[in-house]
Amino acid sequence: MPGTLLEGESVPDDGSLPSGATQRFGDAPFGVYVHVPFCRSRCGYCDFNTYTASELGGGASQAAYPDLVAQEIDLAAKVLPVTSAPVSTVFFGGGTPTLLAPERIGGIIRKIGESFGLAQGAEVTVEANPETVGPAELEQLRAWGVNRLSFGMQSAVPHVLRVLDREHQPNRPLDCVRWAREAGFEHVSLDLIYGTPGESDDDWRRSLTAAIEAGPDHVSAYALIVEDGTRLAAKVRRGEIAAPDDDAMADRYLIADDLLSAAGFRWYELSNWAKSDESPSRHNLLYWTGGEWWGFGPGAHSHVGGVRWWNVKHPAAYASRLAAGKSPAAARERLTAAERRMEEIMLRVRLAEGLPLSLLTDTAAADTERMLADALIDPSAHAAGRLVLTRKGRLLADAVIRDLT
C-alpha cells in the first residue's frame, strides 16, 4: 500500500488519530466492517486472515470473540468525534461470520448502534457459508436487523467445488436463497468464482444459470487468483493441476456478462452485477467512492481522514492487546493528497459510472485519446467529461488503470 512510511508508523495505545484526521468526519459516509476470522476448514484457494480451531492456538476464543469486538468498538467511540455521523453500512466478513450464533451477531449490531448510531435504512450485510445456516438461523438474523446476505456459492459443479475444497453441496446455496426470501430478505447476493482448473465454459454457464434461477438480486463473479502459500498454489507448483489460463478467464468474464445482462442484471463494478438500483452493495460502494470506515477484528483495515491503519493479524494477539487496554492496531500510514487522488482514480475507474476526466493529470488525460482509438473507453461519456470503460476496456482494466496512474 502507498503511504508516508512503507512499513507504517506506530499507533498510540489509545488508538487516537493524528491531528486533523477527524476534522471533516461526517462529510463522507461512514461504514463499519466486522471481521470474523474463524472457519471450520480452510479452502484450498483462500489466503484470507482466517483460522480453523487447530490453527488458533492458545489465547483466542470464538465464544469470547464478540466481547472483544465490543471492546474495540468502545475504543473507536472514544477516538471518533462525539458528533459523529451515524453508521450507514455494516458488513460482517470473514472467515465465516455465520459460525457465530445469530444472537451474537445481533449483539454486535446493537453495540454499533448504541455507540455510533445506525442511519435510517442502514445496510447490514452478513457473509454466510451455505453449510452454516438454515431457515431458523436466517429468520433470527433478519430479526436482529440484518437486511442483506451474501452467500459463498462459488460453483454449482461438484468437480469444481472439489478443486476449491468447498464443503457445501452444489444445491445448498440455491436453497439458502429461497430460505432467505422466506425469512424476509429483499437483498441476497451470490458469490461465484471462475477459472478454476478443470472448469469448462459449459461448467461456468451451468453455475451462472443455477445462480440466476435461484433468484438473487446481486451476483459477484471473481476470477480465481492462485495465491502464494495456499494448497492450490502448491498443487499448481507441483504440476498436479494447471494454472488458470488468461484467455479462458476473459472468455468466462464475457460469458458472465452476457448471461447476467440477459437475465436483467447490470454491471456496476467490474466483478459485480445488480438487478435494480437498490441492489448494489452500498458498503462496497463506500470503499470505492472514498468513504470512511472502521474495521473491527484481527487484520481488519480502517480509513478515516486520509489515515489508514490495520490491526494485528492473529486473534490471540488481538485479544492480548485489548486485554491490556491497548489499541489492536499494528501500524498506520498517512496518505498524501497525491496518493489519495491516485487511489480514487484506481477505484472509480472500476465503476460503471466511471470518473471525471478532471481527476487525471494532463499526461493521463492526453492518453485517453489513445484509449478512445483502442475502444477501451466510451466516446459519449468522454465527450461529457467522464471516463467510462467499454466492455473491451473492462477486460483490460488493469492496463487502463496503470496508464492513468
N, C-alpha and C positions, 0 to 999 in steps of 0.2 A: 504494500500500500504506500502511496505517496504521503509525505508529511515532513514536518520540520526536522525530526530526528528519525533515522532509518529504523532503529530498534525501539523507538518510543521513549518517552520520558516517564519518570516515576509519578505516581498518583498519590496525593495526600491520604493519610489513613482515614480521614473523614469523607473522602470522595469529592471534596469541593472542586469546583471548576475554576479555570483561570478568570481573572477579572474581565468582565465584558462579555463572556460567553453566553450569559443568560439575559443580556440587556434587551434583546428583541425576542425573547422566548414568548411564544404565543402567536407570533406573526405567521408562522407556518404550522401546518397540522402536526400534532404530537401523537405518536403511537407507542405502544408497549409490545415488546417481544418477550415471550417467556420460553426459555429453552429447557426442555425436559430430556436429560441425557441418557435415559435408560432404554434398553432394548432386550427382548427375550433372547434374540440371537443376532449375529452380525451378518448382514447381506454381503455377498462376495464383492460387490462393486462399491460399497459405501466407505467413504473416508471422513464422514461427519464425526463431530465430537460426541460420540456415544459409547456406552459401556454396558456389557452384559454383567450378570451377577458375578461371574468368575473374574471379570476384569476390574471390578470396583475396589477390591481390597478393603482394608480397614478404614474407619473414619468417615464413611459415607453410607447413608441410609435412604433408600427410596421412600420409606414410610415417613421419615423426617423432612423430606425434601420441600414440601410446600411451606413448612415453617421457616426454612432457610430463605426461600424466595421472599416470604413476608418480611424477614429482617432486611433484605436488600431493598425492598420497597420502602421501608421506614427510612433507610439511609437516603434514598433518592428524594423522598418527600422533604428532607431537610436541606438538600442541595438545590433543588429547583425552587423558583420564586413562589411565594405564598399565593400570588395572583396568577398562578399558572393556568394555562388553557386546559380544559378537560381533555381526557384521552379520546381520540377519535377512532382508533383501531387498536385491537388487541389480537395477537397471534401467538398461539401455542404451537411450537415446532419441536422437532427432535432429531434423532431419537423417536420415541413412541409416547406422545403425551397421554394417549388413552390407556397406558399402563397405570396411570393414576386414576383412582376412583372418581366418578363424576362429581361427588361432593367435595373432593379435594381440589379439583379444577375450579369448581364453583366458589370455593373459599378464596382462591387466589383472585378470581374476578371480583368478588366482593371487596377484598382488600385493596385492589387497584381503584375501585370506585370510591371507597372511603378515603383513600389517600390523595387522589388527584381529581376525582370526579369523572364520570363517564358521560361523554356528549350524548345528547338525544340521538337515537338511531345509530349509536356506535357499532361498528362491525366487530364481532368477536368470533374469531376463527380457531378451530382446533383441527390439527392434522390427526388423522386416525389410520392406523393399520387395520385392514378389514378383519383380521382374525381376532382382534382385541375388543370388538364391540358387537352388540346385538341390539334388538329393538328396545330392551329395557334401558340399556346404557345410553342410547341415543335420546330416548324420551327424557331421561334425567339430565343430560347435557343441555337439552333445549330448555328445560325448566330452570336451570341455573343461569340462563342468559346467553348461552352460545347460540349464534344465529347463522353460522356458516361452517361447513365441514369440507375438508379436503382429504379424500381417500387415496392412499397409495395403491393404485391398481397395477401400474407398470406394463402389464400384458394380459391378454386373455388366452395365451397359448401355453400349454403346460411345459413344453420343452424349453421355451424362452424363460419362463419363471424358474425352472430348474437351474439354468445357467446363471441367473441373477441371485440364486439362493433365496428366493422368496418362498415363504411357507404357506401362504394362503391358497385356497383352491381358486381356479380361474373364475368361477361364477360368484364368489363371495363378495367382491366389490359391487357387483350389479345388485345383489341382494341388499347391500348396505345402502345404496342409493334409494331403493324402494322403502326400506325401513326409515331412512331419514325423512323422506317425503311424508310418510305416515306419521312421523313424530312432529311434523310442522315446520321442517326446514325448507325455506324458499331457495336458499343458495347452497348448492352442492357442487363440488369440483372433483374431477378425477385426474390423477397424475399418471402419465404414460411415459415410457422410455422406448426410444427407437435406436436401432443399430446394434442390438445385442448379437454377439457371434452366433451364427446358426439361424438367425431370424431371416425369413424371406420377405419379399414385398407382399405376398399374399398373407403371411403371418401378421404383418403390420396392418394390412387392411382389415383383417379379422379382428384385431384388437380395437382399432378405431371404430369399426361398425358396432362391436359389442358395447363400447363406451357410449356412443351416440344413442343407441337403442335403450340404454339404461335410463336416460333422461336427465343428465346433469345440466346445469346452466353454465358450466365453465369446464374447460379442458385445458390442461397443461401438457405439452409434449416436449420432452427434453432428449437431446442427443446423448447417448451413452458416452461418458468420458472414463477412460481407464486410468484411475488414479494410482500413483505410486504407493506401494505399501499395502495394497488390497490383495485379497485372494485372487481376484480376477486378473490383476496385473501380473501376479506370479504365474498364472496359467498361460497368459499370453507370452510371457518371457520364456517359459519352458517349451513353447510351441504346441501346447495341448489344444488351444483354440486360437483362431485367427483374430488379429486386431480389427476393430471396426474400420470399414472402408469409407473414405471421404465421399466418393461418388455415390455410394449406396446411401450414405447419410443424407445427401442433398435430395436424392430421389424420394426418400422416406418423408422428408420435410414437405416436399411438393404434394405427395400423396395425402399427408395430413391436412394441408391447407385446402386441397381440393375437396376431400370428403367432409371436413368440418364446415367449409363455406357452403357446400351444397345442403348441409343439414341446418343452415341458418345461424351458424356461429360466425363471428367476425374476429379477426386478429386485432389485438390492441397492444400487444408486446410480442417480440419475436417468438417466444415459446408459449404464448397464452392466447386462448380464444374464448370469447364470451357470447352468450346467447342474447343478451339485452344490455341496455345502458346501465342497468343496476347490477349486472353480473360480474364485472371485473373485480379483482382483488384490490380493495381500497388500501389495504395495508401495504401490499407490494407497490402500488402506485405512489404511496407516501415515500418509499425508498427511492423510486425512480424519478420523482419530481422535486427532490430537495427538502423533504420534510425532516422532522427531528424525532428521535426515538431513544428510548432507554431499553437496553436488552438485559433481562434478568436471567441469571443462571450461569453455570460453568461455560467458559468460552464465548459467551454472548458479547456482541459488539453493540456499541451505542454511539450516537452522534447528537450533539447539541451545540449550536452556535459555532460551527467550524472546528469543534474539538471532537475527536473520535477516540474512544478507548475500548479496551477489550479485557474481559475477565480471565482469571486463571482458568486453566482448562479442566483439571481433574476435579470431580465432585468432592474428594477428600480435602484438597487444598482450598476449595471454595468454602466448604463447611468450616475448616480451621480458621480462615481469616474472619469469617463472620462471627464465630465463637469468641474471637479475640476483640471484637468490636471494631474491626477494620474493614475498609472497602475491599471487595474481592477483585478490584481492577488490577490487572497485571502491569499495564502501561497505557500511555496515551500519546496522541500526536495532534498538533495544531496545523490545520490546513491553511496554506496561503490563499489569497484571492485567486491567483492563477491556477492553483491546484483545484480549488472548488469549481472554477469555471470549466476546467478540463473534465472533471468528473460529471458535471452537468451535461456536457456535450456527449460523453460516453454513454450516459444512461438515457438521455432523452432521444438520442438517435434510434434507440431500440423501440420506441413507441410509435404507434400508428399516427399520432398527431405530430410526430417529428419535433423539430426545434427551430427557433427563429434563426435566420441567417446572421442576424446581428450579434449572436454569440461567438461567431467564428472570427479568427484572425484574418487579416487581409489575404495572407497566403492561402489559408484553407478556403476562404470564400472564392478565391480565383480558381481553386482546384475543383470546385463544384461544376464548372463548365465542362471539364473532362468527364465528371460523373454523369452529367446530363447526356453527353455524347455516347457514353457506355451504357445508357439506360439503367443506371443504378438508382437514380432519384427521380421523383415525379416532377415533370416540367411545369404543370399548372401550379403545384404548391411552391415551386421555386420562384415562379413569376410573382407569387403573392408574398414572397419573403420568408418562406419556410423550407426546410429540408425534410423531405419525407421519402423513405425508401420505397422503391418498387419491389415487386416480388423477387426479381433478379438481385436487387440490392440487399434484400433480406438474406439471401443465400451467401452474400459476400460482405455481410455486416461488419465482421471483424476488420477486413481490409479497409472499408469505408471509415470506420472509427479511427483506425491507425492513421489514415491520411488527414483526418480532420483535427487530430490532436498532436 
